[in-house]
């Protein structure tokens, strides 16, 4: 088992706590009962689903929360559809206990994390769409000092 596979599997049992962004970088945070936890930063297409419903997707960054608002202005001001859905999900995670029940690292860096709370599971899916081995698609890293730091594709994390 590779180090990145082991790190993805180590998310099992952690609590899904937050979804946000910095520019066009999606951030999803997982925490154990106490302690620093882990975060995934995705720079490639991703989505969060609940059953057959897409709750949040990377393209939501392209659409303003309010119709008629300028797209670029909404992106800069943090008032996109993505921002609205991320706020909704983070608030939901604060009132429910969504724990990671499954992880999968598939071909081409496809990453899936499933968390179950009080109903149907929520699933995070990250799917790289770039052929360049030096171009980062996503990373997983620990939030504490000395925690692991993993980049996909691996070559993108090399200096």
Secondary structure, 3 states (H helix, E strand, C coil): CCHHHHHHHCCCCCEEEEEEEECCEEEEEEECCCCCCEEEEECCCEEEEECCEEEEEHHHHHCECCCCCCHHHHHHHCCEHHHHHHHHHHHHHHHCCCEEEEEEECHHHCEEEEEECCCCCEEEEECCCCCCCCCCCEEEEECCCCCCEEEECHHHHCC
